[in-house]
């Protein structure tokens, strides 16, 4: 009958997913049930690598901070694309080389643009 076929090859995958979900849920529930509940002022104090906290926790950050963070992500993703390309370079040939040079050129244009805008200058 069409529409009623369930592939048996997916059964082990479904069992593993269900088992993993149960293990994760079991760990969370066990942690809630077993952990000691003794809050006190020192325990509820904010922890910053052993140093006393400085300033308000809800302080505003400059937009430049977020721009630098986004630029880091963009160039990190570029590095992630370069590794598989380098591994498969022999199979891709000249087409792969031209495509990667185009990709790097587009990123270079973006890099020069943010450089000229002053995004890398930290005050």
Helices and strands as residue ranges (DSSP letters): G 8-10, H 11-34, H 63-87, H 89-117
